[in-house]
């Protein structure tokens, strides 16, 4: 890909560089070539973003919920119009195959539209107390929400996961993964055109600087994170050291596929191959990572599975015929075989 993207952060409705002027290089994992640069934001940039979000939140909360829904639908419409462009960016940013990343953009659009609809059903409760009294409850937004996005589904998790907080009257600061920030920067450009200033803010940078500052900021009342267990634990610690915050963590799992004696071989292998998420190189928290096969099926299932895996086409993720692209980010390649070693060491079947 010949394009070299030069993107900016979104803070307070303006596209800006970092306070320091430092940048991050974005590398295409398929060929290890430079494809772009984004600002390397840090604590000062996060503070600017949070202050902008806090300043915009009262007016956004006061905006009629039907208008908030209409604005989100407008955002979804622009994303849908730019699906081809965003899909291509996602592929070069992540190394995931184009067929699957096309689906990621579509899911982002669908989830924004879903929350724009279901958000209209936000209601409080009425609880009878005595014959002449009722207790009423209403739902209030947290205020400023922080969202830290993983590298494997950057646009889907950035765009879709901001829809519910926005519908509820919150404003948001998003910190994309440093490995795949370009689509989030494009999302920022779109938000700058569609949404009021400060409602959505996007700060690019490293997790240990920008991410940590976002988690620790006293004005951020709720944090959402999708990623590794180690980072999730670090976020819990950092938040607890700062204030009482509501934390939502979606962390990596070890997902089993269990093959019973009455399962057909083709059915079992189809499920295993599909669940392993080869189009994402297995780098997705929902990927099947363990296969338990009954001894009566073991030989047939493993033989067919081996044949199917060997037939997968590993190649350019922009090629429609590729089944699998490159591993994104060096760290997982060093630790990826750890579960296998642990399984061989610790598992016993009787």
C-alpha positions in Angstrom: 0.0 0.0 0.0 1.5 3.3 -1.1 -0.5 5.7 1.1 1.2 7.1 4.2 -1.5 8.2 6.7 -0.8 11.2 8.9 -3.6 11.5 11.4 -4.5 13.6 14.4 -6.3 13.2 17.7 -9.8 14.6 18.4 -10.0 16.8 21.4 -12.8 19.2 22.1 -14.1 19.0 18.5 -10.7 19.9 17.0 -8.1 17.6 15.3 -4.9 18.2 17.0 -1.3 17.0 17.5 0.0 15.9 20.9 1.3 18.6 23.4 4.9 17.3 22.9 4.6 17.0 19.1 5.8 13.4 19.4 4.3 10.8 17.1 3.9 7.0 16.8 4.8 5.0 13.8 2.1 2.6 12.5 3.5 -0.5 10.9 1.7 -2.8 8.5 2.2 -6.3 10.0 1.9 -8.0 6.6 5.0 -6.4 5.2 6.5 -4.5 8.2 6.4 -1.2 6.2 5.5 2.2 7.7 1.9 3.1 6.8 1.3 6.1 8.9 2.0 8.3 11.9 -0.3 9.4 14.7 0.3 11.6 17.7 1.9 10.1 20.8 -0.4 11.4 23.4 0.4 11.4 27.1 -1.0 12.7 30.4 -1.4 16.3 29.3 -3.3 15.3 26.2 -5.6 13.0 28.2 -6.3 15.8 30.6 -7.2 18.1 27.7 -9.5 15.5 26.4 -11.2 14.7 29.7 -11.7 18.4 30.4 -13.3 18.8 27.0 -15.5 15.8 27.6 -16.5 17.1 31.1 -17.3 20.5 29.7 -19.5 19.1 26.9 -21.3 16.6 29.1 -24.0 18.8 30.7 -25.3 20.0 27.4 -25.1 16.6 25.8 -27.1 15.1 28.8 -29.7 17.9 28.3 -30.0 17.2 24.6 -33.2 15.4 23.9 -32.6 11.6 23.7 -34.3 11.4 20.3 -31.8 14.0 19.0 -28.9 12.0 20.4 -30.3 8.9 18.6 -30.5 10.8 15.4 -26.9 12.0 15.7 -25.7 8.5 16.3 -27.7 7.2 13.3 -26.0 10.0 11.2 -22.6 8.7 12.4 -23.5 5.2 11.5 -24.6 6.3 8.0 -21.2 8.0 7.4 -19.4 4.9 8.5 -21.5 2.8 6.2 -20.8 5.1 3.3 -17.1 4.8 4.0 -17.1 1.1 4.6 -14.7 0.2 1.7 -12.1 2.8 2.9 -12.4 1.8 6.5 -12.2 -1.9 5.7 -8.9 -1.4 3.8 -7.5 0.7 6.7 -8.4 -2.0 9.2 -6.7 -4.7 7.2 -3.4 -2.8 6.9 -3.6 -1.7 10.5 -4.3 -5.2 12.0 -3.2 -7.8 9.5 -6.7 -9.4 9.7 -8.2 -10.6 6.4 -10.3 -8.3 4.3 -13.3 -10.6 4.3 -13.6 -10.4 8.1 -12.7 -6.8 8.5 -15.5 -5.9 6.1 -17.8 -7.5 8.6 -16.2 -5.6 11.5 -17.2 -2.3 9.9 -20.7 -3.6 9.2 -21.0 -4.7 12.9 -19.9 -1.3 14.0 -22.7 0.3 12.0 -25.3 -2.2 13.2 -24.4 -1.8 16.8 -24.5 2.0 16.7 -28.0 1.8 15.1 -29.0 -0.8 17.7 -28.1 1.4 20.7 -29.6 4.4 19.0 -32.9 2.4 19.0 -32.7 0.6 22.3 -31.5 3.7 24.1 -34.9 5.2 23.6 -36.2 2.6 26.0 -34.2 4.0 28.9 -36.6 4.3 31.8 -36.6 4.6 35.5 -38.8 2.6 37.9 -41.8 3.4 40.0 -42.1 1.4 43.3 -45.3 1.6 45.4 -44.5 2.6 49.0 -47.7 3.3 50.8 -51.3 3.9 49.6 -50.4 7.6 49.0 -46.7 7.5 48.1 -44.6 6.2 45.2 -40.8 5.9 45.0 -39.5 7.1 41.6 -36.1 6.3 40.1 -34.4 7.9 37.1 -31.2 6.9 35.3 -28.4 9.4 35.4 -25.2 9.3 33.2 -21.9 8.7 34.9 -20.4 11.8 33.2 -17.1 11.1 31.4 -16.5 7.5 30.3 -13.0 6.2 29.3 -12.8 3.5 26.7 -9.5 1.6 26.0 -9.7 -0.3 22.7 -7.7 -3.5 21.7 -5.6 -3.9 18.6 -7.6 -6.7 17.0 -11.0 -5.1 16.3 -10.1 -1.4 16.5 -13.0 0.3 14.7 -15.7 -2.1 15.8 -14.7 -1.7 19.5 -14.2 2.0 19.3 -17.3 2.9 17.3 -19.8 0.4 18.6 -18.7 0.6 22.3 -19.2 4.3 22.5 -22.8 4.2 21.3 -24.4 3.1 24.6 -22.6 5.6 26.8 -23.5 8.4 24.4 -27.1 7.4 24.3 -27.2 7.5 28.1 -25.9 11.0 28.1 -22.3 10.4 28.9 -19.4 11.9 27.0 -16.4 9.7 26.1 -12.6 9.6 25.8 -11.3 6.8 23.6 -7.7 5.5 23.7 -7.0 3.2 20.7 -4.3 0.5 20.7 -1.0 1.9 19.6 -0.6 -1.0 17.1 -3.8 -0.1 15.1 -4.9 3.5 15.7 -5.6 4.8 12.2 -9.2 3.8 11.9 -10.0 5.4 15.3 -8.4 8.6 14.0 -10.7 8.5 11.0 -13.6 7.9 13.3 -12.5 11.1 15.1 -12.6 13.0 11.8 -16.1 11.8 11.3 -17.2 12.6 14.8 -15.8 16.1 14.4 -18.2 16.6 11.5 -21.3 14.9 13.0 -21.3 15.3 16.8 -21.0 18.4 19.0 -17.5 19.3 20.2 -16.2 17.4 23.2 -18.8 14.7 23.1 -16.3 12.2 21.6 -12.6 12.6 22.2 -9.9 10.3 20.9 -6.3 10.3 22.2 -3.7 8.1 20.6 -0.6 6.9 22.5 1.0 4.2 24.5 -0.9 2.3 27.1 1.6 3.0 29.9 1.3 6.8 29.3 -2.0 7.8 27.7 -3.9 4.7 28.9 -2.7 5.0 32.4 -3.5 8.7 32.6 -7.0 8.0 31.4 -7.6 5.3 34.0 -6.2 7.5 36.8 -7.9 10.7 35.8 -10.3 11.7 38.7 -12.9 13.1 36.4 -13.3 9.8 34.5 -16.0 7.9 36.5 -16.3 4.7 34.4 -13.7 2.8 32.4 -14.3 0.1 29.8 -11.4 -2.1 28.6 -11.1 -5.1 26.2 -7.7 -6.8 26.2 -5.3 -9.0 28.2 -5.7 -10.2 31.7 -2.5 -8.5 32.8 -3.6 -5.1 31.5 -7.0 -5.6 33.0 -5.4 -6.2 36.4 -3.2 -3.1 36.0 -6.3 -1.0 35.2 -8.1 -2.2 38.3 -5.1 -1.3 40.4 -4.6 2.1 38.9 -8.3 3.0 39.2 -8.4 1.8 42.8 -5.4 4.0 43.7 -7.1 7.1 42.3 -10.8 7.0 43.1 -13.9 4.8 43.3 -14.7 4.0 39.7 -16.9 1.6 37.8 -14.7 -0.7 35.8 -15.9 -3.0 33.0 -13.3 -5.6 31.8 -13.6 -8.0 28.9 -10.4 -10.0 29.1 -8.8 -12.9 27.2 -10.4 -16.3 27.6 -9.5 -19.9 27.1 -12.4 -21.2 25.1 -13.0 -24.9 24.8 -14.7 -26.9 22.1 -15.9 -30.3 23.4 -16.5 -33.1 20.9 -18.9 -35.8 22.2 -19.0 -39.4 20.8 -22.2 -38.7 18.8 -20.7 -35.7 17.0 -20.0 -36.1 13.3 -16.4 -35.6 12.3 -17.2 -32.9 9.7 -19.4 -31.1 12.2 -16.7 -31.1 14.9 -13.9 -30.0 12.5 -16.1 -27.2 11.0 -16.8 -25.9 14.5 -13.2 -26.1 15.5 -11.9 -24.3 12.4 -14.6 -21.6 12.6 -14.0 -21.1 16.3 -10.2 -20.8 16.0 -10.7 -17.5 14.1 -7.8 -18.0 11.6 -8.9 -14.9 9.8 -7.8 -13.0 13.0 -4.8 -15.3 13.4 -6.6 -16.6 16.5 -6.0 -13.2 18.1 -9.5 -12.6 19.3 -10.8 -13.2 22.8 -13.6 -15.4 21.5 -11.3 -17.8 19.7 -11.5 -21.5 20.4 -8.1 -22.3 22.1 -8.8 -25.8 23.4 -10.3 -28.9 21.7 -11.5 -31.7 23.9 -12.2 -34.8 21.7 -13.7 -38.1 23.0 -11.3 -40.9 22.5 -13.7 -42.7 20.0 -13.5 -39.6 17.7 -9.9 -38.5 18.4 -8.1 -40.1 15.5 -10.7 -39.1 12.8 -11.1 -35.6 14.1 -7.4 -34.8 14.4 -6.7 -36.3 11.0 -9.4 -34.2 9.3 -8.4 -31.1 11.3 -4.8 -31.4 10.3 -5.8 -31.7 6.6 -8.1 -28.7 6.8 -5.5 -26.5 8.6 -2.8 -27.4 6.1 -5.2 -26.3 3.3 -5.7 -22.8 4.7 -4.1 -20.1 2.6 -1.8 -17.8 4.5 -1.1 -14.7 2.5 -1.8 -11.0 1.9 -4.7 -10.0 4.1 -5.9 -7.7 1.4 -6.3 -10.7 -1.0 -9.9 -11.9 -0.9 -8.7 -15.5 -1.2 -6.5 -15.4 2.0 -7.7 -17.4 4.9 -5.2 -15.9 7.4 -2.8 -13.0 7.5 0.1 -12.1 9.7 0.4 -12.1 13.5 -0.1 -8.6 14.8 2.4 -7.3 17.4 5.5 -9.2 18.6 4.5 -10.0 22.1 1.9 -12.7 21.4 4.4 -14.7 19.3 6.6 -15.0 22.3 3.9 -16.1 24.6 1.5 -17.8 22.3 2.7 -21.3 23.0 2.4 -20.9 26.8 -1.1 -22.3 27.1 0.1 -25.4 25.1 2.9 -26.0 27.4 0.7 -25.4 30.5 -1.9 -27.8 29.0 0.7 -30.6 28.5 2.1 -30.0 31.9 -1.0 -29.7 34.0 -3.9 -31.6 32.3 -4.8 -35.1 33.3 -7.7 -37.1 31.8 -9.1 -40.2 33.4 
